[in-house]
Amino acid sequence: MTETCKCNPFLTAAILALLALLQGCATLDKDECMLADWRLIGYQDGVAGKSATVLGEYREDCAKHAVVPDLDAYRAGREEGLQQYCEADNGYRLGNAGRGLPAICPTVLEGDFRDAYNAGRELYLARSAVNKTHSRIDNRKQTLSTLGSNRAQKLAALIADGLKADQRVMILYDINELQQEMDSVEDEIVDLESDLEEQQASLDHLSRNSTY
């Protein structure tokens, strides 16, 4: 009977945190190749959601030291690790963080994992839309403030002594142009705030009704 890996949840969390820092680093030195516990390495890679292609990198590293990885042990360990990585809650976390959907889960877990990922992704996109609209509103308000300052300067210039009639006409023209721009920006802000209200309501609804 194949021995299964019974892991302390706190230890698993620590492994996940550590492997997140090491993601993408799959090199092994001589001592690691010689002393490797291939089942444990496979398990850690599975828990970290690494692609099976990383085994090829291990083989290249260890070939330099005349060591051949135990493929069966590695694959068995990785399958055990994937049982944890491919839990629905983790799929939801990945989607909610805006991460890509990895195509590594066993068929028996893939459906629930993908559904959870999509639910998290939907929340991520809703939150991103709210943040983007907030940013656009702030940008347009800054533009409105700048236009207002320019208009105030023109108004001050309009009443300055010594101006000729044609100069005052040009300043009045500039003031009118600035006012039209301000009116347009204000309309944009009103529309954006309406969009934001709808987007926030959608985000709140998704958050309240999440099953994860």
C-alpha positions in Angstrom: 0.0 0.0 0.0 1.3 3.4 -0.9 2.1 5.6 2.1 0.2 8.9 2.1 1.7 12.1 3.4 -0.1 13.3 6.5 0.9 17.0 7.0 0.5 19.4 9.8 -1.5 22.4 8.3 0.9 24.9 9.9 3.8 23.1 8.4 2.1 23.0 5.0 1.5 26.8 5.3 5.2 27.3 6.1 6.2 25.2 3.1 3.9 27.1 0.8 5.4 30.4 2.0 8.9 29.2 1.5 8.3 27.7 -1.9 6.6 30.9 -3.0 9.9 32.7 -2.5 11.8 29.9 -4.3 9.3 29.7 -7.2 11.2 29.4 -10.5 14.4 28.3 -8.7 14.7 24.6 -9.6 18.5 24.1 -9.5 20.1 21.4 -7.4 23.7 21.3 -6.4 25.8 18.2 -5.9 24.9 17.5 -2.3 21.2 18.1 -3.0 21.4 15.6 -5.8 23.3 13.0 -3.8 21.0 13.3 -0.7 17.7 14.1 -2.5 14.5 12.7 -1.1 12.7 12.7 -4.4 9.3 12.0 -3.0 9.6 15.0 -0.7 10.9 17.2 -3.6 8.0 16.0 -5.7 5.6 16.7 -2.8 6.9 20.3 -2.3 6.7 21.0 -6.0 3.2 19.8 -6.1 2.2 21.9 -3.1 3.8 24.9 -4.8 1.9 24.2 -8.1 5.0 23.8 -10.1 4.8 22.2 -13.6 6.1 18.7 -14.1 8.7 20.1 -16.5 10.8 21.2 -13.6 11.8 17.5 -13.3 13.7 18.0 -16.5 15.8 20.7 -14.9 16.5 18.4 -11.9 17.7 15.7 -14.3 20.0 18.1 -16.0 21.4 19.4 -12.7 22.0 15.9 -11.3 23.4 14.4 -14.5 26.4 16.6 -14.0 27.1 14.6 -10.8 26.1 11.2 -12.2 22.9 11.1 -10.3 19.6 10.0 -11.8 16.4 11.2 -10.0 14.0 8.6 -8.8 11.2 9.5 -11.2 8.6 7.2 -9.6 9.2 8.7 -6.1 9.1 12.2 -7.5 5.9 11.7 -9.4 4.2 10.0 -6.4 5.2 12.9 -4.1 4.1 15.5 -6.6 0.7 13.9 -7.0 0.3 14.0 -3.2 1.3 17.7 -3.2 -1.1 18.5 -6.0 -3.9 17.2 -3.8 -3.4 20.2 -1.6 -2.5 22.7 -4.3 -5.6 21.8 -6.3 -8.1 22.3 -3.4 -10.9 24.6 -4.3 -10.0 27.2 -1.7 -6.6 27.6 -3.3 -8.1 28.0 -6.7 -10.3 30.7 -5.3 -7.3 32.5 -3.8 -5.4 32.3 -7.1 -8.3 33.8 -9.0 -8.9 36.5 -6.4 -5.3 37.5 -6.6 -5.4 37.8 -10.3 -3.0 34.9 -10.9 -3.2 32.7 -14.1 -5.0 29.4 -14.1 -2.5 26.6 -14.0 -3.2 23.5 -16.1 -1.7 21.0 -13.6 -4.5 19.6 -11.6 -5.6 16.0 -11.8 -8.8 15.5 -13.7 -10.7 14.5 -10.6 -9.9 17.8 -9.0 -9.8 20.0 -12.0 -13.5 20.9 -12.2 -13.9 22.1 -8.7 -10.6 23.9 -8.8 -11.5 25.7 -12.0 -14.9 26.7 -10.7 -13.4 28.1 -7.6 -10.7 29.9 -9.6 -13.4 31.5 -11.8 -15.3 32.7 -8.8 -12.2 34.3 -7.4 -11.3 35.7 -10.7 -14.7 37.3 -11.1 -14.3 39.0 -7.7 -10.8 40.2 -8.8 -12.1 41.7 -12.0 -14.9 43.4 -10.1 -12.5 44.9 -7.6 -10.1 45.9 -10.4 -13.0 47.8 -12.1 -13.8 49.7 -8.9 -10.2 50.6 -8.4 -9.8 51.7 -12.0 -12.9 53.9 -11.9 -11.7 55.4 -8.6 -8.4 56.3 -10.3 -10.1 57.8 -13.3 -12.3 59.9 -11.1 -9.3 61.2 -9.1 -7.5 62.0 -12.4 -10.5 63.9 -13.8 -10.9 65.8 -10.5 -7.2 66.8 -10.7 -7.8 68.0 -14.3 -10.8 69.9 -13.2 -8.7 71.6 -10.4 -6.0 72.6 -12.9 -8.6 74.0 -15.3 -10.2 75.9 -12.5 -6.8 77.4 -11.5 -6.1 78.4 -15.1 -9.6 80.0 -15.4 -9.0 82.0 -12.1 -5.7 83.3 -13.5 -7.5 84.4 -16.7 -10.2 86.2 -14.7 -7.6 88.0 -12.8 -5.8 89.0 -16.0 -9.1 90.2 -17.5 -9.4 93.1 -15.0 -5.8 94.1 -15.2 -5.1 97.8 -16.1 -3.8 98.8 -19.4 -5.3 96.0 -21.5 -6.5 96.8 -25.0 -9.9 95.8 -26.1 -8.7 93.0 -28.4 -6.6 91.6 -25.6 -9.6 91.5 -23.3 -11.6 89.7 -26.1 -8.8 87.0 -26.4 -8.9 86.5 -22.6 -12.6 86.2 -22.6 -12.3 83.7 -25.4 -9.8 81.7 -23.3 -12.1 81.8 -20.3 -15.0 80.6 -22.3 -12.9 77.7 -23.7 -11.7 76.7 -20.2 -15.3 76.8 -18.9 -16.5 74.5 -21.6 -13.6 72.1 -20.8 -14.6 72.3 -17.1 -18.2 71.5 -17.9 -17.2 68.5 -20.0 -14.9 67.2 -17.2 -17.7 67.7 -14.6 -20.0 65.6 -16.8 -17.4 62.9 -17.1 -17.1 62.8 -13.3 -20.8 62.5 -12.9 -20.9 59.6 -15.3 -17.9 57.9 -13.7 -19.4 58.2 -10.2 -22.6 56.6 -11.6 -20.5 53.8 -13.0 -18.6 53.5 -9.7 -21.8 53.1 -7.8 -22.9 50.2 -10.0 -19.5 48.6 -9.9 -19.3 48.8 -6.1 -22.7 47.3 -5.8 -21.7 44.4 -8.0 -18.5 43.9 -6.0 -20.4 44.0 -2.7 -22.9 41.4 -4.1 -20.1 39.1 -5.2 -18.3 39.5 -1.8 -21.5 38.8 0.2 -22.4 35.7 -1.9 -19.0 34.1 -2.2 -19.1 30.5 -1.0 -15.3 30.3 -0.5 
